[in-house]
Amino acid sequence: MYKLIEKTIDLGDGRSITLETGKLAKQADGSVLLKSGNTMLLATVVSAKEAKEDVDFMPLSVDYKEKYASLGRFPGGFLKREARPSDYEVLIARLVDRALRPLFPEDYHADTFVTINLVSADSETMPDALAGLAASAALAVSDVPFAGPISEVRVARIGGDFKINPTISELEDADLDMIVAATYDNILMVEGEMREVAEEVMLKAIEFAHEEIRKHCKVQMELAEEVGATVKREYDHEEKDEELKKKVWDETYDKIYKVVSEKIADKKVRSEKVDIIKEEFMSQYTEEDEVNEALVNKYFHDTHKEAARRLVLDEKVRLDGRKTDEIRPIWCEVDPLPAAHGSAIFTRGETQSLTTVTLGTKLDQKMIDEVLFQGTEKFVLHYNFPPFSTGDARPARGTSRREVGHGKLAHRAMKNMMPDEEHNPYAIRVVSDILESNGSSSMATVCAGTLALMDAGIKISKPVSGIAMGLITDKDSDKYAVLSDILGDEDHLGDMDFKVTGTKDGITATQMDIKVDGLPYEVLAEALEQARQGRLHILSKMEEVIAEPAADLKPHAPRIEKIIVAKDMIGAIIGPGGKVIQEIQAETETTIVVEEVNGMGVVDIFGENLEGITKALNWINKIIEVPEIGKTYKGKVVSVVNFGAFVEILPGKEGLLHISEIEWRKINAVEDVLKEGDEVEVKLLDIDPKSGKFKLSRKALLPKPEGYQEPPPRHSGGDRRSDRGDRRHDRGDNRNRGRKPGR
């Protein structure tokens, strides 16, 4: 029925990865089932036989999907089925896409779909580092043109040692966590987070990962050979016109070079001048002339790209006139939005982020319900990239994958600098709205986010800044230029986009995409050192505006008071059916969250009014307070009987104020002195060790009248009335039914 072919990769520590093909999804152009322990990924690739008309790019679509059944779980929500991709699925799809996309031929334009499904899961195995390998293997056994194979691995440093694809538990102790993608010869992509590691540590981690990737690539080559997929399909997706190409070059190169040499910092002005050159070239043709405008655009773009690259390589001058290691002008501002809990503007050249901080309770934490991860996330960061930020006249339609990816990078950069639970009881949401963009908007988000957090009074460990590095190389010589703080054009025209974030003491996150083969590690080391210098320069500019977190929250920011109570007091605070806690919240206009942590009750009181928080705190303290003999309490009369009054001295805790203990003088009727609802100060005389009933006195707090004599003992009838009252108290009257003795 099928011919199964499989290959095994030995990870060297008792673990292995198996690639098998020929059994599942055989109608796809290529399919591979990857197995690692109980984790199984099914990767497929399907590519159209022909390209669509007027398509001059690679229409690649990569999707990663997790099946809840893979771990024996039901999806959440009403429909109980997998819906739109989670952020985690989007991020994994992006990791695979960024590694695969540069390896398809430039002239291959057929719709190509790569799909990776998690069909079996292990709660300790991270599937993200395996998805790229599975996708590459599916391409390797197909006839789709692809300059692979590639693989992706996670490399972590745990206890000073590097490890490939560690478990989820092991990652908790890692100070470096990166995913590296590469071919047998070249690094393609790096993404990860660190806890202030040095640049040389990061480079060693990349080298360590590449050694493992080479093993994976070799096994895929063997698999492709055994399947017979070493010969790829023939295609012809591009029309070529060498004569037109030469004409565009000859008539526009010098003009373009002159424009890019003018050191124009304004992106729009520079772009308009280049567009004029193209319009002048096209003006020589009439409607009767048969000229392929799409080819003209392609050749003009290639000419523009080469002119800009030669300017940097030959003259060490950049499009906006800066030196290769020069940072664009920076200006910052904190508290531009007076009603926000924290806000900042960070502007670097023509890139600008307006970032806000919002503080909330545990009820505002992000809920995570994924196949492998469930729980909450206290610190979230969202990145928005509206079309107006680049002057584009188009609508904004939902959150793009790019926005998810850039937001995650900024989140990684800052998360390890956030205060711990003891020093920050808040849920924190940071939102970066990009108002202008000309390169490095994710790094502007890191800088603006840091400023906004400090403006909000959040005690981050250290400020974090970020910088995007670029690279331009010469294919015909050993010339190259490492560029600091790249423009959007330099990202598009260059050979590397290398984002690095960190504090003054080390790297906290990185994202790198390399578009050139054979990049030496020495060049990477130079780029990292240049990035460090740029990062420190940016930090110095930020510190001129705000050097450390504000001493306190904004006056209008919500406050949280946290108290720890005994576990058995949680029920008393919540009350039957939540009655008590709901009453406290309604009366004090606060939000109260109670949960059990490590055998203790943790109570968070959240509110925008200090008076309300104080009132709620006092209320709860009274609930959990243990009555003390001899202490004075301000109580409330809850019922009056003929032998005395029952007084609530603490929430849910009542005692009997006998008629003889109300005043020094003789009282004929309790109602002559007290009525229900009165507030009265009483002293706790005694607690019955058996029943737990409280004996209260008001007269003990009053001065004894001069010449006072003790009254004679009451008649037996009075004693009988008192006994009946005690029995009534034991049973509980209508107002006190259900109360425990002594309450």
C-alpha positions, 0 to 999 in steps of 0.5 A: 500500500505504501513504501516507507522511507525513514532516516534518523538524526542522533542528538547524541544524548539518548534522544533522536529525531526521525524523518519518514516519508511515503506513508502519509499525505502522498498527494502533496508534492512532498510530505514528511512526518517528523518524530521526536519522542512523542512529538510528531509534526506532519509537514507538507508542501504543494506548489502550483505547476505554473505561475499566475500572470503578472506575479514577479515575486515568490508567493510563499505561504507557511502555516503552522497549526497545532491540533488540540487532540495531539495532547488529548485536549478540547479546544476552548470556546463555544465551537470547540474546534481549532480557529484562527492561529494563535500568536504562538502559531503565527510566530512559529510560521514566521520562523519557518518562513524567514528561513525558507523564503531566501532559498527559493530561486528568484525567478520562481513565482508559483504559488507555494504552500508549506503546512506544518501540523502538530499531530502528537505532542509531548508536554516537555518538547518544544515543537517550534525548533522542529518545525523548520526541519520538518518543512525543509525535509518535505521540500527535500523529498519534493520536486519543488526548486529549493536551495536547501536543505535547512534546519532549525534548532534551539540552543540554550545555555544552562548552567554555563553549557550549551544544549540543543533542543532542551526540554521546557523544564530545562529552559526555565534555568537558561540564560540564553534561548535562541532558535538558529536556522541555517543551511549546511554552509550558511546561517540564515536566521537567528531569533531569541532572548537572553539575560544580559549575555555578552556578545561573544557568548551569543556568537559561540551559541550560533556556532554550536547550533550550526554544527548540529544543523549540519548533521540535520542537513546531511540526513535530509540529503540522504533522504532526498537521494533515497526518495529520488528527489534530487532532480527538481521540476523545470519552470519558466516564470519570468520573461527576460529582455536583456536588451531592455535591461541594458537600456535601463542600466545605461540610461538611468544608473548615473542619474540614480547614483547622483540622487543617492549621493545627494545625502537626502535624509527625507525619505519622501524627497529621495523617493520622489527624485528617483521616481522622476528618473523612472518617469523620464525613462518611460516618457520616451515610449508612446502607447504604440510602443510595445514595452513591458512596464513590469520588466522596466520596473524590475530592471529599474529596481535592480539598478537603483539597488546597485547604485545605493550599494556601490555608494556605501561600498565605494565611498562609505557614504549612506543614503542620508549622508551618515557614516556607517556607524552613525545613529540618526538624530534622537528625541524623546519625551515622557508623559505626552498623554496625561491620562495614561498610566505611563506614556512616551514618544521615541523618535529616531530619524523618521521612525517614531513610536508613541507607547503607552502603559496600562496597569491592571489587576490579575483579572486583566492578565492575558489568558493562555489556552494553547495546546502546550501552554495554559495559564496567564501572562502578566506582562504583554506588549502589542505593536501596531503598524498602521498604513499612515506610518509609511504614507500608504493610502490603504485600510488597516485590516486586523493584526498582521503577522509582521505586527505579531512578530515585531511585538514579540521581539520587543516583548522578549527584549524587555521581559527579563527586566520586569520586576518580580511579583513582590515588587510589581503586583500589576498586570501590565500592558504596553502598546506601541503605535508606530506613527512614522516608519523608516526602519527599526520600528521594532527597536523604537518600540523597545526604547519607547516601551522602556521610557513609558514603563519608567514614566509609569513608575514600574521598577524595571531592573535596567533600561533597555534600548535596541538597534537594527544593524545592516550589511552590504557586501560586494560579491566580486570582492571582499568589500563590506560595510556594517551599517548602524541604525539602518533605514528602510531602504538599507534593509531592503537593499542590504544583505542583513537585518540584525536587530539587537536589544540590551542593557548597558551590561548585555544582550536581552534579545536578537533577531537576525535575517541574513540574505547573503551566502558565506557570511564570516563569523568575524563580520558578525562579531564586528556587527555585534560590537558596533551594535553594542556601541550604538545601543549605549549611545541610544541609552545615553539619549534616553537617560537624558529624558528619564534616568530611572523609574519614577518614584511613584505611580501617577496620581490617577493610576490605580493602586494595589494593596497586597496582604497575606492571610491564613488559608482558612480565612479565604472563605470568610473574606469571600463569604457564602456565594461571594456575598462578603467580597461583593459587598466590600467591592460595592461599598469601597469601589475596589476590585478584590482578587483572592487566591491560594498560593503556597498554602496561604491566601493572597489578597490583592485590593485594586482601586483608583481611589486611595480612600476606597482601598484603605476602607477595603483593607480595613474591612478585610483586616477586621474579618481576619482579625482574631478577637483579643480578651481585654481589647476595645472594639467599636461594634454595631448592635445587631439585635436587642433582647430583654436581657441585653444586646448582641453586638457585632465587634468584627465582621461575622463575630458577635458577642452578648452585651448583657443588660448588667454590662451596659451601664453602671446604673441599673437599667430597666429596659435595654431599649432605653439605652441601645437600639438595633443599628447603634454603634457602641464601644465595648470591651471583650471581657472573656471568651468561653473556651467551650462554646467560643461565645464572647462576653462584652462590656460597655460599662467597663469603659465608662467611669465608675460613679462616685460612691457606687455600690454593687447592686444585689444579685438578680432574682432567679427569674432574671437568671432564668431569662438570661439562661433562656437568652443564652440558649436562644443565642446558641440556636441563633435567632432569625437575624443570626441563623447559621452563625457559628458560636462566638460570631 
